[in-house]
């Protein structure tokens, strides 16, 4: 028995097959959410886990971070470049719009991608992602007090221990210009009372409160305490003294 082929159909089938095998992908094309290992936070520069092509037309690799790495900032070429992400860790990934964990914050659940309700918020897209940290709960994305080491008085430029931080172990009679009148929250991990002043150590400046109407020359933060500063103390501190006495001696009376 002879088997007859329709020549035209056979040629067409071969062409289709060859086209499927040898058609090249567009320059710079990459698969969604690739190159992201387990227990990593992977940051991508395009939507849906893709990377924008570089100058050569090739797609670079995403930036990836293990769960114990919480950088205070990114290299200049990746600053504010994140558009999508894949959090393959068991921790919350806390994304911040400013370096040193400040500015706008977005908490990314464990084991989630930037799709649906977990996409970057409009506010975060507008501001850009500049730093991140990992946290065991969503609530801890909105505070940064845990950065303060034992034995130090820590000052923060944002509420809830967020933003830029400085750790101090001794009295400071005059804050540097980068910190003078810029403190918004405090954590005291020393064994002393932190006595804050509105001016230098020798100044006679005082704070005035409206309700109740009073004036104060000191603001106290007890050993082991943390707090957000409110008016008139927020952004109005210029020096401090660490008082070892528990009976509020004259140097630390409010």
Secondary structure in CASP SS format (residue, H / E / C, confidence):
PFRMAT SS
TARGET T0000
AUTHOR 0000-0000-0000
METHOD secondary structure of the structure
MODEL  1
X C 1.00
X C 1.00
X C 1.00
X C 1.00
X C 1.00
X C 1.00
X H 1.00
X H 1.00
X H 1.00
X H 1.00
X H 1.00
X H 1.00
X H 1.00
X H 1.00
X H 1.00
X H 1.00
X H 1.00
X H 1.00
X H 1.00
X H 1.00
X H 1.00
X H 1.00
X C 1.00
X C 1.00
X C 1.00
X C 1.00
X C 1.00
X C 1.00
X C 1.00
X C 1.00
X C 1.00
X C 1.00
X C 1.00
X C 1.00
X C 1.00
X C 1.00
X C 1.00
X C 1.00
X C 1.00
X E 1.00
X E 1.00
X E 1.00
X E 1.00
X E 1.00
X C 1.00
X E 1.00
X H 1.00
X H 1.00
X H 1.00
X E 1.00
X C 1.00
X C 1.00
X E 1.00
X C 1.00
X C 1.00
X C 1.00
X C 1.00
X C 1.00
X E 1.00
X C 1.00
X C 1.00
X C 1.00
X E 1.00
X E 1.00
X E 1.00
X E 1.00
X C 1.00
X C 1.00
X C 1.00
X C 1.00
X C 1.00
X C 1.00
X C 1.00
X C 1.00
X C 1.00
X H 1.00
X H 1.00
X H 1.00
X C 1.00
X C 1.00
X C 1.00
X C 1.00
X C 1.00
X E 1.00
X E 1.00
X E 1.00
X E 1.00
X C 1.00
X C 1.00
X C 1.00
X C 1.00
X E 1.00
X E 1.00
X E 1.00
X E 1.00
X E 1.00
X E 1.00
X E 1.00
X C 1.00
X C 1.00
X C 1.00
X E 1.00
X E 1.00
X E 1.00
X E 1.00
X E 1.00
X E 1.00
X E 1.00
X C 1.00
X C 1.00
X C 1.00
X E 1.00
X E 1.00
X C 1.00
X C 1.00
X H 1.00
X H 1.00
X H 1.00
X C 1.00
X C 1.00
X C 1.00
X H 1.00
X H 1.00
X H 1.00
X H 1.00
X H 1.00
X H 1.00
X C 1.00
X C 1.00
X C 1.00
X E 1.00
X E 1.00
X E 1.00
X E 1.00
X E 1.00
X C 1.00
X C 1.00
X C 1.00
X H 1.00
X H 1.00
X H 1.00
X H 1.00
X C 1.00
X C 1.00
X H 1.00
X H 1.00
X H 1.00
X C 1.00
X C 1.00
X C 1.00
X C 1.00
X C 1.00
X E 1.00
X E 1.00
X E 1.00
X E 1.00
X C 1.00
X C 1.00
X H 1.00
X H 1.00
X H 1.00
X C 1.00
X C 1.00
X C 1.00
X E 1.00
X E 1.00
X E 1.00
X E 1.00
X C 1.00
X C 1.00
X C 1.00
X E 1.00
X C 1.00
X C 1.00
X C 1.00
X C 1.00
X C 1.00
X C 1.00
X C 1.00
X C 1.00
X C 1.00
X C 1.00
X C 1.00
X C 1.00
X E 1.00
X E 1.00
X E 1.00
X E 1.00
X C 1.00
X C 1.00
X C 1.00
X C 1.00
X E 1.00
X E 1.00
X E 1.00
X E 1.00
X E 1.00
X C 1.00
X C 1.00
X C 1.00
X C 1.00
X C 1.00
X C 1.00
X C 1.00
X C 1.00
X C 1.00
X E 1.00
X E 1.00
X E 1.00
X E 1.00
X C 1.00
X C 1.00
X E 1.00
X E 1.00
X E 1.00
X E 1.00
X C 1.00
X C 1.00
X E 1.00
X E 1.00
X E 1.00
X C 1.00
X C 1.00
X C 1.00
X C 1.00
X E 1.00
X E 1.00
X E 1.00
X C 1.00
X C 1.00
X C 1.00
X C 1.00
X C 1.00
X C 1.00
X C 1.00
X C 1.00
X C 1.00
X C 1.00
X E 1.00
X E 1.00
X E 1.00
X E 1.00
X E 1.00
X C 1.00
X C 1.00
X C 1.00
X C 1.00
X C 1.00
X C 1.00
X H 1.00
X H 1.00
X H 1.00
X C 1.00
X C 1.00
END
